Amino acid sequence: MFGASGQLGVELVRELRVRQYEVKALDRAQVDITNAATVENALAAYDAEVVFNSAAYNQVDVAEKEPQAAFQVNALAVRNLALACRQVDARLVHFSTDYVFDGTARHPYVEDDPTHPLGAYAVSKLAGELYAQAYLDHALVVRTSGVFGPGGLNTARGNFVELMLRLAGTGQPIRVVEDHVASPTFAPLLAARTIDLVQRGQAGVFHIGGGTPSSWFQFARTIFEAAGLEPTLLATNEREYRTPARRPKYSALSNAKMERTGLEPMPPLKDAVEAYFVERKRAATS
Ligand SMILES: NC(=O)c1ccc[n+]([C@@H]2O[C@H](COP(=O)([O-])OP(=O)(O)OC[C@H]3O[C@@H](n4cnc5c(N)ncnc54)[C@H](OP(=O)(O)O)[C@@H]3O)[C@@H](O)[C@H]2O)c1
């Protein structure tokens, strides 16, 4: 498991151990996946059947200034992993993003919809998908969206829920875009569904997004309701709130393919946010 300290990484490790698998959890300090020799040595040492890569460069706006850094981690490092997996006959499970789409669809995106990334981060993630599939016939690529998990309490990057709670603490009005819609996804469930797919021997591209397409404004409202907070929350839009990176306006993901394999649907966003607060309390006290 590479990128084991990220929001998703910690949940994959936890869920795999709950299911009694032996897991070698490697974070960036142990293995930097951009170093091909280190990746190759790690795989040679552990004789893994399945390799999970939840490491990523996720700074969508910063990537516009340093596209090479994003490409190193999100694309070329996936090539390192795919080549190393091929050498030892391991299955690769890799994660990608709703941002591979341009947001012009009028339906939740399905796996076969044409990709059209709008910026450096998105291009690098699409390249990662292609590298995983270029060298391996049975790679599993899971696209997800707006990931939030209690692991975000301990990561440098955090997540949208923690950002909202921090902003609420300032007492200032909070402005959130209402014209961008995604599928906010609870990390523990993303981990569980991904492992379900692996256990069923699935390969190819799958979407696993949260159960409710939601604008970031609606997501913020759901968070504050669950937290019992009442900050001044104002809706804004792409025109008023400019960012260095272009983002798809609508990037909700359809989980229909995942559900057709017999997996349980993802719960509504409200339930996932409530579960987040339960897990958050547990993570903070443990
Ligand atoms: N977060 C989202 O909203 C979102 C949305 C769509 C898709 N995704 C995808 O979902 C997956 C999991 O994301 P996440 O939310 O768990 O991200 P995260 O919390 O930011 O975790 C990413 C992890 O990758 C590690 N990492 C970065 N560069 C590395 C390198 N060169 N070698 C080894 N490890 C490295 C980071 O370590 P450091 O902390 O030391 O940098 C961090 O632990 C990623 O593929 C991501 O692109 C995420």
The ligand as an SDF file (V2000), in Angstrom:
LIG
                    3D

 48 52  0  0  0  0  0  0  0  0999 V2000
   -9.1500   14.4220   -1.9790 N   0  0  0  0  0  0  0  0  0  0  0  0
  -10.0420   14.5570   -2.9430 C   0  0  0  0  0  0  0  0  0  0  0  0
  -10.9430   15.3990   -2.8550 O   0  0  0  0  0  0  0  0  0  0  0  0
  -10.0000   13.6750   -4.1690 C   0  0  0  0  0  0  0  0  0  0  0  0
  -10.9160   13.8790   -5.2190 C   0  0  0  0  0  0  0  0  0  0  0  0
  -10.8550   13.0330   -6.3340 C   0  0  0  0  0  0  0  0  0  0  0  0
   -9.9200   12.0320   -6.4060 C   0  0  0  0  0  0  0  0  0  0  0  0
   -9.0370   11.8750   -5.3800 N   0  0  0  0  0  0  0  0  0  0  0  0
   -8.0320   10.8050   -5.4880 C   0  0  0  0  0  0  0  0  0  0  0  0
   -8.2210    9.8910   -4.4090 O   0  0  0  0  0  0  0  0  0  0  0  0
   -6.9540    9.3520   -4.0140 C   0  0  0  0  0  0  0  0  0  0  0  0
   -6.7380    9.5230   -2.5160 C   0  0  0  0  0  0  0  0  0  0  0  0
   -6.7310   10.9070   -2.1870 O   0  0  0  0  0  0  0  0  0  0  0  0
   -6.6870   11.4050   -0.6630 P   0  0  0  0  0  0  0  0  0  0  0  0
   -7.8670   12.2810   -0.4630 O   0  0  0  0  0  0  0  0  0  0  0  0
   -6.4520   10.2570    0.2460 O   0  0  0  0  0  0  0  0  0  0  0  0
   -5.3900   12.3320   -0.7190 O   0  0  0  0  0  0  0  0  0  0  0  0
   -4.4680   12.8260    0.4970 P   0  0  0  0  0  0  0  0  0  0  0  0
   -5.1790   12.7660    1.7740 O   0  0  0  0  0  0  0  0  0  0  0  0
   -3.8870   14.1260    0.0100 O   0  0  0  0  0  0  0  0  0  0  0  0
   -3.3170   11.7220    0.5210 O   0  0  0  0  0  0  0  0  0  0  0  0
   -2.3600   11.6070   -0.4780 C   0  0  0  0  0  0  0  0  0  0  0  0
   -1.1660   10.9300    0.1260 C   0  0  0  0  0  0  0  0  0  0  0  0
   -0.1860   10.7620   -0.9120 O   0  0  0  0  0  0  0  0  0  0  0  0
    1.0730   11.0080   -0.3330 C   0  0  0  0  0  0  0  0  0  0  0  0
    2.0530   11.3310   -1.3640 N   0  0  0  0  0  0  0  0  0  0  0  0
    2.1630   12.4610   -2.1050 C   0  0  0  0  0  0  0  0  0  0  0  0
    3.2280   12.3730   -2.9120 N   0  0  0  0  0  0  0  0  0  0  0  0
    3.7980   11.1610   -2.6780 C   0  0  0  0  0  0  0  0  0  0  0  0
    4.9330   10.5050   -3.1990 C   0  0  0  0  0  0  0  0  0  0  0  0
    5.7110   11.0670   -4.1310 N   0  0  0  0  0  0  0  0  0  0  0  0
    5.2350    9.2580   -2.7380 N   0  0  0  0  0  0  0  0  0  0  0  0
    4.4750    8.6750   -1.7790 C   0  0  0  0  0  0  0  0  0  0  0  0
    3.3880    9.2560   -1.2460 N   0  0  0  0  0  0  0  0  0  0  0  0
    3.0640   10.4850   -1.6880 C   0  0  0  0  0  0  0  0  0  0  0  0
    0.8150   12.1890    0.5920 C   0  0  0  0  0  0  0  0  0  0  0  0
    1.8850   12.3090    1.5040 O   0  0  0  0  0  0  0  0  0  0  0  0
    2.2660   13.7670    2.0950 P   0  0  0  0  0  0  0  0  0  0  0  0
    1.1570   14.1200    3.0400 O   0  0  0  0  0  0  0  0  0  0  0  0
    3.5790   13.5350    2.7270 O   0  0  0  0  0  0  0  0  0  0  0  0
    2.3100   14.7000    0.9150 O   0  0  0  0  0  0  0  0  0  0  0  0
   -0.4900   11.7500    1.2450 C   0  0  0  0  0  0  0  0  0  0  0  0
   -0.2500   10.9170    2.3550 O   0  0  0  0  0  0  0  0  0  0  0  0
   -5.9090   10.0580   -4.8940 C   0  0  0  0  0  0  0  0  0  0  0  0
   -5.6270    9.2980   -6.0380 O   0  0  0  0  0  0  0  0  0  0  0  0
   -6.6220   11.3210   -5.3220 C   0  0  0  0  0  0  0  0  0  0  0  0
   -6.1060   11.8810   -6.5380 O   0  0  0  0  0  0  0  0  0  0  0  0
   -9.0610   12.6490   -4.2550 C   0  0  0  0  0  0  0  0  0  0  0  0
  1  2  1  0
  2  3  2  0
  2  4  1  0
  4  5  1  0
  4 48  2  0
  5  6  2  0
  6  7  1  0
  7  8  2  0
  8  9  1  0
  8 48  1  0
  9 10  1  0
  9 46  1  0
 10 11  1  0
 11 12  1  0
 11 44  1  0
 12 13  1  0
 13 14  1  0
 14 15  2  0
 14 16  1  0
 14 17  1  0
 17 18  1  0
 18 19  2  0
 18 20  1  0
 18 21  1  0
 21 22  1  0
 22 23  1  0
 23 24  1  0
 23 42  1  0
 24 25  1  0
 25 26  1  0
 25 36  1  0
 26 27  1  0
 26 35  1  0
 27 28  2  0
 28 29  1  0
 29 30  1  0
 29 35  2  0
 30 31  1  0
 30 32  2  0
 32 33  1  0
 33 34  2  0
 34 35  1  0
 36 37  1  0
 36 42  1  0
 37 38  1  0
 38 39  2  0
 38 40  1  0
 38 41  1  0
 42 43  1  0
 44 45  1  0
 44 46  1  0
 46 47  1  0
M  CHG  2   8   1  16  -1
M  END
$$$$
